[in-house]
Amino acid sequence: MAFLADALSRVKPSATIAVSQKARELKNQGRDIIGLGAGEPDFDTPDNVKNAAMDAIRRGETKYTPVSGIQPLREAIAAKFKRENNLDYDWKQTIVATGGKQVLFNALMATLNAGDEVVIPRPYWVSYPEMVSLCGGTPVFAETTIDNGFKLTAAALAKAITPKTKWLIMNSPSNPSGAAYTKDELRALADVLLAHPQVWVLTDDMYEHLTYGDFKFHTIAEVEPKLIDRTLTMNGVSKAYAMTGWRIGYAAGPIELIKAMDMIQGQQTSGACSIAQWAAVEALNGPQDFVARNKAIFQGRRDLVVSMLNQARGIDCPVPEGAFYVYPSCAELVGKTAPSGKVIGGDEDFVSELLEAEGVAVVHGSAFGLGPNFRISYATSETLLEQACERIQRFTASLK
Ligand SMILES: Cc1ncc(COP(=O)(O)O)c(C=O)c1O
């Protein structure tokens, strides 16, 4: 009898965590490494949020909370959806979990049976297919291209849907591409979904607050209210309020689904950390100027990185609408020889030779299901970003 569960053979470790670990190891060996692999804001959590957490500790808010979260937070979430997304959810239709990651996992765990298909546009966030597989479902990938900005089209969605499709996972702005869907683009996808009433939508809006220029964020249930009865609108405080370590994610959706997710969570982690929940109440209800300030900083970094990468030989870097990632192509460099003598066979070789030659850690696109590309997280200082891009320029110029 095997000791480890069969389910483990269906999943891979996270490539993004592996890159960060490799960069850390090289740094510990004394190498000069610039890590652009991490997917978290480099800012500190705002003081008003930290103070709310300290007040909660002093008040003794240190006990178990209801599984789906404290009522003040669930009310703050319902108010946020109304205020920012024009979505009408009762607070009882919301749920709080230990990070957006747990929201997604519980939704899939609560709904997937063997043979159920989940449509995932690629490139995708590394955890989607792994979670689907762990929960016993089958990921079905829908194709996008660099020429359409890595966005799912109505035609590609229609092609991916079968009678077995249970969910479509949407993620706008996207990790890893930074692509975000306009209202019209969501409208076209909604029209396809209206013709397939068995398909539910899990929309991961984690990066909602990080969009740049004139781009206006929309979420699918707002664009097509008829979809609200089969949409789980997921979000969190991790990226918008620099709160990745506090582990608070949330969602709203049809009450039967929320109850099923509550059931899973009740036998698993129970309610999220009580103190972090009170901090999240302040993040959502308190002053929002932090969000606008950081958005402006991120936009400056995006513009710097896109411009410098497009000056690197053989790199094609589209301008993403949001998040803090760019997803350039290194297709023109495939077949060239690195200073080590290795021929670059694809994005995986490109990123490992870049790390070896110049000490810049980025993540290969094939980990996100679409290459030959690589992902850069620009959630770090302009000084480091400038140095990293200069090194990338030198590396691409050195390829023979
Ligand atoms: C697209 C996307 N969804 C969800 C998450 C998870 O967020 P959390 O830290 O709240 O679990 C991440 C984090 O990297 C992400 O990039």
Ligand as a Chemical Component Dictionary entry (heavy atoms), coordinates in Angstrom:
data_LIG
# 
_chem_comp.id                   LIG 
_chem_comp.type                 NON-POLYMER 
_chem_comp.pdbx_formal_charge   0 
_chem_comp.three_letter_code    LIG 
# 
loop_
_chem_comp_atom.comp_id 
_chem_comp_atom.atom_id 
_chem_comp_atom.alt_atom_id 
_chem_comp_atom.type_symbol 
_chem_comp_atom.charge 
_chem_comp_atom.model_Cartn_x 
_chem_comp_atom.model_Cartn_y 
_chem_comp_atom.model_Cartn_z 
_chem_comp_atom.pdbx_ordinal 
LIG C1 C1 C 0 -4.328 35.637 -9.337 1  
LIG C2 C2 C 0 -4.160 35.359 -7.892 2  
LIG N1 N1 N 0 -5.205 34.894 -7.205 3  
LIG C3 C3 C 0 -5.111 34.614 -5.901 4  
LIG C4 C4 C 0 -3.937 34.799 -5.214 5  
LIG C5 C5 C 0 -3.874 34.415 -3.759 6  
LIG O1 O1 O 0 -4.025 35.444 -2.914 7  
LIG P1 P1 P 0 -3.911 35.266 -1.325 8  
LIG O2 O2 O 0 -2.538 35.712 -0.954 9  
LIG O3 O3 O 0 -4.971 36.160 -0.769 10 
LIG O4 O4 O 0 -4.146 33.834 -1.006 11 
LIG C6 C6 C 0 -2.814 35.289 -5.884 12 
LIG C7 C7 C 0 -1.534 35.450 -5.170 13 
LIG O5 O5 O 0 -0.471 35.455 -5.739 14 
LIG C8 C8 C 0 -2.932 35.579 -7.257 15 
LIG O6 O6 O 0 -1.900 36.055 -7.955 16 
# 
loop_
_chem_comp_bond.comp_id 
_chem_comp_bond.atom_id_1 
_chem_comp_bond.atom_id_2 
_chem_comp_bond.value_order 
_chem_comp_bond.pdbx_ordinal 
LIG C1 C2 SING 1  
LIG C2 N1 SING 2  
LIG C2 C8 DOUB 3  
LIG N1 C3 DOUB 4  
LIG C3 C4 SING 5  
LIG C4 C5 SING 6  
LIG C4 C6 DOUB 7  
LIG C5 O1 SING 8  
LIG O1 P1 SING 9  
LIG P1 O2 DOUB 10 
LIG P1 O3 SING 11 
LIG P1 O4 SING 12 
LIG C6 C7 SING 13 
LIG C6 C8 SING 14 
LIG C7 O5 DOUB 15 
LIG C8 O6 SING 16 
# 
